[in-house]
Amino acid sequence: MHPSPEMVVHTREPSGELEQPFEKPVILPRTEDRDPAGHAWADARFATDIMAEHGLFFALLMPPEVANKERTEALEFAESFSSVPRGR
C-alpha cells in the first residue's frame, strides 16, 4: 500500500516501520490539509478495513463442519472489502 504524498502513515514507530504481522497503520491527511476529499478517503479506507476484518472474524467463529455456507459467505464478504482499490 502506497499512500499519496499528501497522506501520512502513522505507526507506533517514529520511523513509520510496521511491526509485522499485527500492526495496522493509520493513514491520514497531513495536519495542514483542509481538503475534505482527503479526510473522506481516509475515513472510507478505515471503514472498509473494519468491514473486511469483521467478515474474517465472523468466518473464524463458524466451523466449516457446522456452518459451511455461512462461513463461505462471511469469507466472500471479507474478500469483497479487501479487494477495494486503496489508492487516492
ABEGO torsion letter per residue (X at the ends): XBBBAABBBBBABAAGBBBOAABBBBBBBBAABABAAAAAAAAAAAAAAAAAAAAAAAAAABBAAABAAAAAAAAAAAAAAAABBABX
